[in-house]
Amino acid sequence: MAKIVVALGGNALGNSANEQLSRAQLAAKSIADLIIQGHKVVIAHGNGPQVGQIRVAFEKSGEKEVMPLAECIAMSQGYIGYHLQQAIDEELVSRGVENVPVISMLTQVVVDAEDPAFQQPAKPIGGYFTEEAAKKLMAETGIRYQEDAGRGWRRVVPSPKPIDIYEKISLQALVDAGQVVIACGGGGIPVVYRGTRYEGVDAVIDKDFAAAKMATLIEADVFVILTAVDYVYVNFGKENQQALKEVRLAEVEQYIAENQFPAGSMLPKVEAACEFVKSGKEKTAIIANLEQVAQAITAETGTIIRS
């Protein structure tokens, strides 16, 4: 049986607490399939919509001091982890599995204070605004907003690359003990080392890159990124569109060089998958549909990347 890290997108979890819980229950069915098959499973999740909602709630509360983004990410890890933890445990118990603990872990992900991303905020978070409203907010707050794929204007923040996970020893111990761990939520709480301590910074780490780093650090065998599509495509939307099924790392890297994958959606997933495959021998990365993860593990569906 394999050690598997599963990355679940924040958009797949809905836009309200009730919607999130129901969608977490859907995700739990796929994750439970893997656990029942005997795999050791670690789950990461996104938080793009949720962390924005938390930040906006504080801004509307009238508090003079805005809640730092690192703290907002920590809050999102708590309540998303709570929903996933409940849903997975309930799904396992409903199938007669009562001896597999499920735990969510607040996770600090270390980034480089000199990462160029801090000078070029580009990661959209939170809700959408009209151009007029966004420019008014920029003038009032100094926070940067930009247009996002024709859907409106959103706040953008730095997105540095993860270099380490502070809790990696505890994480490894829990996995080795057979527990199902939810970690690196929202890409992790971004921290930098200053002086004698780690400090949170105003940034968001891409959840797929954070999950790939976690998969590497715990020496996972398989890294799975769950999306809303069955495969990664080249020439997407054209007459010669092609689904990628089982492909080699070099082929995927060539497609990246050809700009085959959209920067705001599939590109970071493909790049994170490639990073994991390059981390060791016989590593497998899979990009697949949320509802077909068990079939993806057995190579029946999904884009499978090997070295």
C-alpha positions in Angstrom: 0.0 0.0 0.0 1.1 3.6 -0.7 1.6 6.8 1.3 -0.5 9.3 -0.6 -0.8 13.1 -0.3 -4.1 14.4 -1.7 -4.5 18.1 -2.5 -8.1 19.4 -2.5 -9.0 22.8 -4.0 -10.6 25.5 -1.9 -13.1 26.3 -4.6 -14.4 22.7 -4.4 -15.5 23.4 -0.9 -18.1 26.1 -1.7 -18.9 29.6 -0.5 -20.7 29.2 2.8 -20.3 27.0 5.9 -23.3 24.8 5.0 -22.2 24.4 1.4 -18.7 23.6 2.5 -19.8 20.9 4.9 -21.9 19.2 2.2 -19.0 19.4 -0.3 -16.6 18.1 2.3 -18.9 15.1 2.7 -18.6 14.5 -1.1 -14.8 14.7 -0.9 -14.8 12.4 2.1 -16.3 9.5 0.0 -13.3 9.6 -2.4 -10.8 9.9 0.4 -12.4 7.1 2.4 -12.0 4.8 -0.6 -8.2 5.2 -0.4 -8.1 4.7 3.4 -10.2 1.5 3.2 -7.8 0.2 0.6 -5.1 0.4 3.2 -3.2 3.5 2.0 -1.8 6.1 4.4 -3.5 9.3 3.4 -2.6 13.0 4.1 -5.0 15.7 2.9 -4.1 19.3 2.0 -6.8 21.8 1.0 -7.1 25.2 -0.6 -8.8 28.2 1.0 -8.9 30.9 -1.6 -12.6 31.9 -1.2 -12.7 31.2 2.5 -9.7 33.3 3.6 -11.0 36.2 1.6 -14.4 35.9 3.4 -12.7 35.9 6.8 -10.6 39.0 5.9 -13.7 40.8 4.6 -15.7 39.9 7.7 -13.0 41.6 9.9 -12.9 44.6 7.6 -16.7 45.0 7.9 -16.6 44.6 11.7 -15.4 48.2 12.2 -12.2 47.2 13.9 -9.5 49.7 13.3 -6.7 47.1 13.2 -7.1 44.8 10.2 -6.5 41.1 11.0 -3.2 40.0 9.4 -3.5 37.5 6.6 -1.4 34.8 8.4 -4.0 34.8 11.2 -6.9 34.6 8.7 -5.2 31.6 7.1 -4.9 29.9 10.5 -8.6 30.5 11.1 -9.4 29.0 7.7 -7.3 25.9 8.5 -9.3 25.5 11.7 -12.8 25.5 10.3 -12.1 23.8 7.0 -10.1 21.1 8.8 -13.0 20.7 11.2 -15.5 20.1 8.4 -13.2 17.7 6.5 -12.3 15.9 9.7 -15.9 15.4 10.6 -16.9 14.3 7.1 -14.1 11.8 6.7 -14.7 10.3 10.1 -18.4 10.0 9.5 -17.8 8.4 6.1 -15.4 5.8 7.6 -17.8 5.0 10.4 -20.6 4.5 8.0 -18.5 1.9 6.3 -17.7 0.1 9.5 -14.2 1.6 10.0 -14.0 3.0 13.5 -10.3 2.6 14.4 -8.7 5.1 12.1 -8.2 8.5 13.8 -8.6 11.6 11.6 -6.9 14.8 12.8 -6.4 18.3 11.4 -3.1 20.1 12.1 -2.4 23.8 12.1 0.6 24.0 9.8 3.2 26.7 9.4 5.0 26.6 6.1 8.4 28.3 5.9 9.1 30.7 3.1 12.2 32.8 2.2 11.9 36.5 3.3 13.8 37.4 0.1 11.5 35.5 -2.3 10.9 37.8 -5.3 7.1 37.2 -4.9 7.0 39.7 -2.1 7.8 42.4 -4.6 5.2 41.2 -7.1 1.9 40.4 -5.5 -0.1 38.3 -7.9 -2.2 35.7 -6.0 -5.9 36.6 -6.1 -7.9 36.1 -2.9 -11.4 37.0 -1.7 -14.4 38.4 -3.4 -14.8 40.2 -6.7 -15.3 43.9 -7.2 -16.0 46.3 -10.0 -13.1 48.2 -11.4 -14.5 51.4 -9.8 -14.9 49.8 -6.4 -11.4 48.2 -6.6 -9.7 51.4 -7.5 -11.5 53.2 -4.6 -10.3 50.5 -2.2 -6.7 50.8 -3.5 -6.7 54.5 -3.0 -8.1 54.2 0.5 -6.1 51.2 1.8 -3.0 50.9 -0.4 -3.9 47.2 -1.0 -3.4 46.0 -4.5 -6.3 44.8 -6.7 -6.3 43.5 -10.2 -8.6 42.2 -12.9 -9.1 38.4 -12.7 -9.9 36.6 -15.9 -12.8 38.8 -16.8 -14.7 38.0 -13.7 -14.0 41.2 -11.8 -11.3 42.7 -9.7 -9.8 40.9 -6.7 -7.2 41.6 -4.1 -3.7 40.2 -4.9 -1.1 39.2 -2.4 2.4 37.7 -2.6 2.7 34.0 -3.2 6.2 32.8 -2.2 7.4 29.3 -2.7 7.4 26.9 0.3 10.9 25.8 1.5 10.0 23.8 4.6 7.3 22.8 7.0 7.8 23.7 10.7 5.6 20.8 12.0 7.2 18.1 9.7 8.4 15.9 12.5 5.0 15.8 14.2 3.3 15.3 10.8 5.6 12.3 10.0 4.9 10.8 13.4 1.2 11.0 13.0 1.3 9.5 9.5 3.6 6.7 10.7 1.1 6.0 13.5 -1.6 5.3 10.9 -3.6 8.5 11.4 -5.3 10.4 8.6 -3.9 13.9 8.7 -5.3 17.1 7.3 -2.4 19.6 7.0 -1.0 22.5 5.0 -4.5 24.0 4.7 -4.6 26.9 2.4 -1.0 26.3 1.5 0.0 26.6 5.2 0.4 29.7 7.4 3.3 31.5 5.7 6.2 32.2 8.2 9.7 33.5 7.9 12.6 33.0 10.3 13.7 36.3 11.9 16.2 36.4 14.7 15.2 33.6 17.1 11.6 33.0 16.0 9.3 32.4 13.1 6.9 35.2 12.2 3.8 35.2 10.0 3.8 37.2 6.9 1.1 38.8 4.7 1.1 36.2 1.9 -0.7 33.1 0.5 1.3 30.0 -0.5 -0.1 28.1 -3.5 -1.7 25.0 -1.9 -0.5 22.7 -4.7 3.2 23.7 -4.2 2.8 23.4 -0.4 1.2 20.0 -0.8 4.0 18.9 -3.1 6.6 20.1 -0.5 4.7 18.1 2.2 4.6 15.0 0.0 8.4 15.3 -0.5 9.2 15.8 3.1 7.1 12.9 4.4 8.5 10.7 1.5 5.1 10.0 0.0 4.8 7.6 -2.9 2.0 9.4 -4.7 0.9 13.0 -4.9 -2.7 13.5 -6.1 -4.2 16.9 -7.1 -8.0 16.8 -7.3 -9.7 19.1 -9.8 -13.1 19.5 -11.6 -11.8 17.8 -14.8 -10.8 14.2 -15.6 -7.5 15.0 -17.3 -5.0 17.7 -18.1 -5.3 18.7 -21.7 -3.0 20.2 -24.3 -4.4 22.4 -27.1 -7.3 22.8 -24.8 -10.5 24.1 -26.5 -9.1 23.5 -30.0 -9.9 20.9 -32.6 -6.7 19.0 -31.8 -7.4 19.0 -28.0 -5.7 16.0 -26.4 -6.1 14.5 -22.9 -2.9 13.6 -21.2 -3.1 10.2 -19.6 0.2 8.5 -18.7 3.0 10.9 -19.5 6.7 11.3 -18.7 8.1 14.2 -16.8 10.2 15.4 -19.8 7.1 15.5 -22.0 5.2 17.6 -19.5 8.0 20.0 -19.0 8.1 20.5 -22.8 4.4 21.3 -22.7 5.1 23.9 -19.9 7.7 25.5 -22.1 5.1 25.7 -24.9 2.7 27.6 -22.6 0.1 24.8 -22.9 -1.4 25.4 -19.5 -3.2 28.5 -18.2 -1.2 30.4 -15.6 -4.1 31.0 -13.3 -5.5 27.5 -13.2 -3.8 24.4 -14.5 -0.1 25.6 -14.7 0.6 25.6 -10.9 -1.0 22.2 -10.6 1.2 20.8 -13.3 4.4 22.5 -12.0 3.7 21.2 -8.5 3.2 17.7 -9.8 6.5 17.9 -11.7 8.3 19.1 -8.6 7.2 16.1 -6.6 8.1 13.6 -9.4 11.6 15.1 -9.5 12.0 14.7 -5.7 13.0 11.0 -5.8 12.9 7.7 -7.7 9.6 6.0 -8.6 7.5 9.0 -7.6 4.1 9.4 -9.2 1.9 12.5 -9.5 -1.7 12.4 -10.5 -4.1 15.2 -11.6 -7.7 13.8 -11.5 -11.3 14.5 -10.9 -12.4 14.8 -7.3 -14.9 12.0 -7.6 -12.6 9.5 -9.2 -9.5 9.4 -7.0 -9.7 5.7 -6.3 -9.8 5.0 -10.0 -6.9 7.4 -10.6 -4.7 5.6 -8.1 -5.2 2.4 -10.2 -4.5 4.3 -13.5 -8.0 4.0 -14.8 -8.4 7.7 -15.2 -6.6 11.0 -14.6 -3.3 12.4 -15.8 -0.5 10.3 -14.4 3.1 11.8 -14.4 6.2 9.7 -13.8 9.9 10.4 -14.4 
